[in-house]
């Protein structure tokens, strides 16, 4: 046990040398309040819980070292079940507290679209919304700072990989809302760049998850590959029903699918599905920020362990703490926004974000993984 503790301590010291600086300390003060509305229940419960827990892992570590400028960070997360109206209600509740400094890791494309007028009106900093919508990124929102790559970035990577292999009959299975339509538009745009057109499409309603009509439409087109812009339950149902038709296209899912939940639904049928990712491979000992995450004391680590989603939450928390350090002891919303705008090419050790006075797209990192015969994700 002593050896393990020494190893963890040594790893943390090593990570500090790679750029993990301890937060600046000053006299203790009131906690720094951050607000989050996330799906802790419903179809994205796994993603919402893991993202929150990944962020809390870093915030707990920072707080154990005295906080930021002597102030502890307090993340207040309210469950919205992935329901738009609840997201809006939660945001209003959070912002009713005049001490709420910023929003953090708000979830969902349609959800965030409904929140943007409120965020813009209140001029509240909002870091790392969990949506890849290109349409939302194109809208003016000076206080929104995106962390993850967009759905356009993810679908561009997928289409580039497929067309390089000579696969050009590509269909899309998508959720019939802002999220799904954003992914659909991304695929169509990537195909158009290459002089290609969509080879079939089918959608489903997230209130029923009935994929039957989509299966019929896409099976009729007989594509070589299908890009699935969907959450785990309808994705699993679609894959099963497509295979029952006798067709075996290559299936690609976006990062938001929730790999662990998808694996639970599909069992061995998950093998061979490709999934795009927007943060580094979380089980690689060669990536400094991953080693740093793994070296945290056990009691601070997420219950679900290190996954793509917990790592994304951890990275978002790293960015927030860096901005809080730069904002100074008396950080208000304007100072926090200015601090975020100053973060040009901020490298956390294998993953970098970059903002400026005008630029709000922090990262365009995308890579594609595939589920191997062992059931593990491989690059």
N, C-alpha and C positions, 0 to 999 in steps of 0.2 A: 504493500500500500504506500509506504514512504517513497519507494522508487517511482510509483505512478505519479504521486504528487510532485515529485522533483521533475519528472518528465514534462508534466503539464506546465509547471512554473517555467521551466527552461524554454518550452515552446512559446509561451507567452512573451518571454523576454526576447526571443528570436523574432517574433512577429513585430514587436515594438521597433526592433532595429530595421524592419522592412517598411516602416511607415505608420504603424499603429501608434500614434502619439497619445499620451495620456491627456485627458481634458484639462484645460487650465483651471486652476483652483483660486478661489477668493473666499471672502467671508460667506458663510452659509446664508441662503435666502429662501424665498418662497419657491416651491417646485415649478418647473417648466411644464406647462400643460399642453399636451398634444392630443388632438381628437381624431378618432377613426370610426367610420361606419363600415362594417364588414360582414359577410355572410358566415356566421358561426353556426348556422343551421341552414337547411335547404340544400339545393343541388351543388352549391360551391362551398359547403361547410368545411371540407378538408382543406381547400385552398385558403379560405379565410382564416382558419385556425392556425395553419402552418405559417402563413405570412406574418400574422400577429406574433406568434411565438418566436419566430426567427428574429423579428425586430426587438422583442422583449429581451431576448438573450443578450444582445449588445447593450441595450439600455441598462439592464441589470449589472452588467460588468462595469459600465461607466459609473453607475451610481455607487457601486462597491468601492470605487476609487475616489469618491468624493463628489461625483457629478460634474457638471459643466459650470465653471466659475463658481463653484461651491453650491450649485443648485441641482437638486435631483430632478430627473426626468420622469414624468408621469404620463403614461399613455392610457387614455380612456377610450376603450373600444365598446361600441354598442352594436348589437346584432341586428342586421336588416334582412336576413334570410334571402338576400339577392332580389329583394322587392324594391322597385324604384321609389314608391311612395314612402316606404320605411326609411330608405336612405336619406331622403329629403327631410323627414321628420327628425331623424337622428342628428343630421347636420345642424338643424335649427336648435335642437336641445344643447348640442355641444357649444355652439357659438353664442348661446344665451349667457354663457359664463364669460364675463369681460376679460378674465385672465387667460382664456384659451388663446395660446399664441399662434397655433397653426393646425391645419388638417394634415393627416398623414395616412397614406395607403388606403385611400377610399376605393371601393370596389365596383366594377361593372361599367360597361360602355353606356348603356341606356341610363344607368344610375348616375354616372358622372355627368352625362349630358343634361340631366335634370338639375344637377347641383351647380353647374357652371354659372348661371345667372346670379345665384346667391353668393358664390365665391367671388365673382367679379364685383358685385355690389358692395360686399364687405371688405374687399381688398385683403383677404386673408391668404397668407401663403399656404399652398397645398402641394406637398411633395409626394411624388411616386404614386399617382393614381394607378390602380391595377386594371388597366385597359390598354389595348394596343390600337385603339381607333385612330386612323389617320385623319378622319373628318374632324374629330375633336381637337387634334393637334393643329389643324389648320385654322381653328377659331382663335380669335384674340382673347387671351386670358393671361395677363401679365404676371399674375401671382401663382400660376400653375407651372410646376417644374416636373416634367416627365422623366422617369428613370429608365423603364424598359423600352426595348425596341418596339416599333409599331407592328401591327398586323401586316402592313405593306412590306416591312422589312422581312418578316417571317415568311410570307408567301413568296416574295422575290427569291429568297434563299431556296425554298422548296422547288419552285419552278425552274430555277437555274440548275439545280441538281438533276431534276427529272429530264429536262431537255438536253442536258449534256450527255445523258444516257440514251438519247434518241427516243424518249417517251414524249409524245405530243398529244395524245388523246386523253385529256385531263378533265375530270368533272369535279363539281363542288357539292358537298352536302353541308348545309348551313342552318343555323338557328334563325328563325324569321323575326329578327329584331335588329337593333343598331349594331350589336356585336357581330351577328352572323353576316349582315350585309356589308360590314366593314371588311371582313375576311373575304367575302365574295368579290368585292371591288378590288381588293389587293391581288387576287388570282387573275382576274380579268385584265388588270393593268399590266401584270408581269407577262401574261401571254401576248397582249397587244404589242409590247416592246419587241417581241420575237416574231411578230407577224402571224400569230396563232389566235384561234378563237376557242372559247369554252366548249367542251365536248360533253354537254349534259349538266344538269343541275337539279337539285331537289332540296326542299326545306321542310322544317317541322316547327310546330308551335311548342314553346317551352312549357306551357301550362299543361300539356297532355303528353309530350314526348312520344307521340305517335309517328313513327318513321316509315310506315308502310307505303305511303304515296311517294315519298322520296326514293325509296328502294326501287319501286317500279319504274319511275322516271329515269333514274340513273342506270339501272340494269338494261333498260331498252337502248341506251346510248352505247353500252358496252365499252366503257373507258379502260385505258391501261392503268390509270391511277386516279384516286379520289382524294381530294383535300377536304378534310372534315373540320368545319368551323363550328364546334359543338362542345358541350360539356360531357362528362364521362358516361352518364346513363344512356342518353340517345346515341352517343358514339358507339357504345357496346352493342346496343340493339341494332344499329345500322350495320355494323360489321358482321354480326351473326346472320342477319337476314340476307345480306348481300351474298355471303358465302353459301347460304342455302339455295340461292338461285343457280349455283354452279360456277359463278364468275369469281375470279381471284385477282382483282386489281391490287396494285400496291396502295396501301392506305397510309395517308399522312395526316397527323393531327397537329394542331397548334399548341403552344406551351400551356395554355389555360385549361387543357383537357383534364389535368389531374391524374398523373400516371398511376399512383398507388390505388386510387379508387377505380380506375379503368381496369387495372390488373385484377382487382377483386371481382369485378363484374364479369370479365372475360376468361379468367383462369389461363389455361394454356393457349387459348385462342388469341391472346395478346401478342404472341410471338410474331415478329415480322412487321409490326406496325412501327412506322417512323414518326418521331415527334420532334418538332423544332423547339429549341430552347433559347432563352434570352439572357441567361447568366452562365458562367462557366460550369463545367462538369463538377458536381459537388463532392465527388469521391476521389478527386485527384490530389495526390500528395505533392504534385509539382506546382500547384497554384498557391501562392502565398496566402491570399485571403481565405482560401479553403482550409489551409493548415491552421490559420489563426482561429477560425470558427471552431474547428475540431479541438483546439487546445483550451477552450474555455472550461472552467470548472464544471463538473458534471451537473451540479445542481442548477446551473444557469442555462444549460442547453435545452432545446425544445424536446418535449416528450416524444415527438415523432422522429427525432434524430435530425441528421443533416439530409435535406432533400433539396431539389431545385427551388421549391417555394420557400422553405425556411431560409435558404441562402439568399434569395431575393429580398426577403424581409430584413435580414441581417445587413445586406448591402445598403438598403434604403435607410436603415438606422445609422449606419456609418456616415452616410452623406449628411443626414440631419445633424448629427453630433458635430461633424466638421463645420457645418454652417453655423451652428450655435457657438462654437468656439470663436469663429471669425466675427460673429455679431457682437461679442463683448458681454460684460457682466449685466448691462441694462438692456438686453435684447428686447426690442419690440418688433412688430410685424414689418415695419419699413427696414429696420436694420437686418432682420433675418432675410428679407428679399434681396437686399443689397449683397449680403454675404453669399447667398446662393448664386447670384449673378457673377460673383468673383471667382467661382470655382471652374477655372479653365483647365481641362486635362488633369483632373484630380484622380490619380491612380491609387487604388486601394490594394494593389498587389495582384495583378492579373485581371482586373476589371476597372475600367476608367470611365468617368463621367465628365462632361464638359458643358458648362453653361456660360452665358455672357449677358450683356445688357439686352440683347434681342433673342438669343438662342435659348430655347427651352427644351430641346430634345437632348436628354442627357447621354443616351447610348443607342447605338445601332448594332450592338453585338448580337449575332444569331449563329447558331450551329445546329446541325441536325443529328439526332440520335436515333437508334433503332433498338427494338426489344429483341435480344438474342435468345437462343434456345434455352438458356438458363433462367430466362425471365427477367434478367437485369438489363438495364439500359446500357448501350454501348455507343461510343462515338465512331 
